[in-house]
Amino acid sequence: MIYEKLLKVALKASNEQDLPDTLFASIRFICENKNSDIELIHELIDHLENYEPFGDVGCGNLFSSTKDVEQCVAKLLKIA
């Protein structure tokens, strides 16, 4: 299911790429409530799979930054 995948990639980003604990907690909340826009969930998964804490620094934006993840989570929390 999509929420299990989201939680899995969020956990990986938390453990391996230093995703902030507050963002991880918000993502876990989203997964527990399971009433979000599926397209936004897919967007968040994409951001997390390409997450780099400093993704907005340097040339090109091949990675998703903390700000990208925060903005997507904020959109989802407005729905939840």
C-alpha positions in Angstrom: 0.0 0.0 0.0 1.1 3.6 -0.7 1.3 4.6 3.0 3.6 1.7 3.8 5.9 2.7 1.0 5.9 6.4 2.2 6.8 5.3 5.7 9.6 3.1 4.4 11.2 5.8 2.3 10.8 8.3 5.1 12.5 6.0 7.6 15.3 5.5 5.1 15.7 9.2 4.6 15.6 9.7 8.4 18.3 7.1 9.1 20.6 7.6 6.1 20.1 11.2 5.0 19.4 13.0 8.2 15.7 13.9 7.5 14.7 16.1 10.5 12.9 14.3 13.2 10.0 16.8 13.1 9.4 16.0 9.4 9.6 12.3 10.0 7.0 12.7 12.8 4.7 14.6 10.5 5.1 12.0 7.8 4.3 9.2 10.3 1.1 11.2 11.3 0.1 11.4 7.6 0.6 7.6 7.3 -1.5 6.9 10.4 -4.4 9.1 9.2 -4.5 7.7 5.7 -6.8 10.4 4.2 -4.5 12.3 2.0 -4.3 13.2 -1.7 -2.7 10.2 -3.4 -0.9 12.4 -6.0 0.7 14.4 -3.2 1.7 11.2 -1.5 3.5 10.1 -4.7 5.1 13.5 -4.9 6.4 13.2 -1.3 7.7 9.7 -2.0 9.6 11.1 -5.0 11.1 13.9 -2.9 12.1 11.4 -0.2 13.7 9.0 -2.7 15.8 11.9 -4.0 16.3 13.6 -0.7 19.6 15.4 0.1 19.6 17.7 3.1 21.5 20.3 1.1 19.8 19.6 -2.2 19.1 23.2 -2.9 22.8 24.2 -2.7 25.0 24.1 -5.7 24.5 23.7 -9.4 21.4 22.0 -10.7 18.7 20.6 -8.6 19.0 16.9 -9.0 18.0 16.3 -5.5 15.0 17.3 -3.3 15.9 19.5 -0.4 14.5 19.7 3.1 12.4 22.7 2.0 10.9 20.6 -0.9 9.9 17.9 1.6 8.6 20.5 4.1 6.4 22.1 1.5 4.9 18.8 0.4 4.3 17.7 4.0 2.6 21.1 4.7 0.2 20.6 1.8 -0.6 17.1 3.0 -1.2 18.3 6.6 -3.7 20.8 5.4 -5.8 17.9 4.0 -5.4 15.6 7.0 
